[in-house]
Amino acid sequence: MLSSYFILGLDLDVTDEEIRKRYLELIKRYTPEKDPNRFQEITSAYEQIKTPRARIRGKLFGTLSVSDAEEALLSLGRARTPVRRRAGLKELLDEV
């Protein structure tokens, strides 16, 4: 995950727009015809951090594959069974 930011030359607190802008700059410079390996590396890095969901998945599961990440999420969901209960008035007012 962190390597994706280094490959694209970005800080960790960039916005989606800045990520996309930097990606477009790099693929114009490193076209598949000129440097196919670098182009593939840049594209792979962009795919890992292009959306907030992808960044969160990367932070949670690191280098796990998509199927491993999905299995990890399912196991987290099965780890605790939800319990339905009614919240009291004091509990509701304390959260506000």
Stockholm file with secondary structure:
# STOCKHOLM 1.0

chainA/1-96         MLSSYFILGLDLDVTDEEIRKRYLELIKRYTPEKDPNRFQEITSAYEQIKTPRARIRGKLFGTLSVSDAEEALLSLGRARTPVRRRAGLKELLDEV
#=GR chainA/1-96 SS CHHHHHHHTCCTTCCHHHHHHHHHHHHHHSCTTTCHHHHHHHHHHHHHHSSHHHHHHHHHHTTCCHHHHHHHHHHHHHHSCCCCCCCCHHHHHHHC
#=GC SS_cons        CHHHHHHHTCCTTCCHHHHHHHHHHHHHHSCTTTCHHHHHHHHHHHHHHSSHHHHHHHHHHTTCCHHHHHHHHHHHHHHSCCCCCCCCHHHHHHHC
//
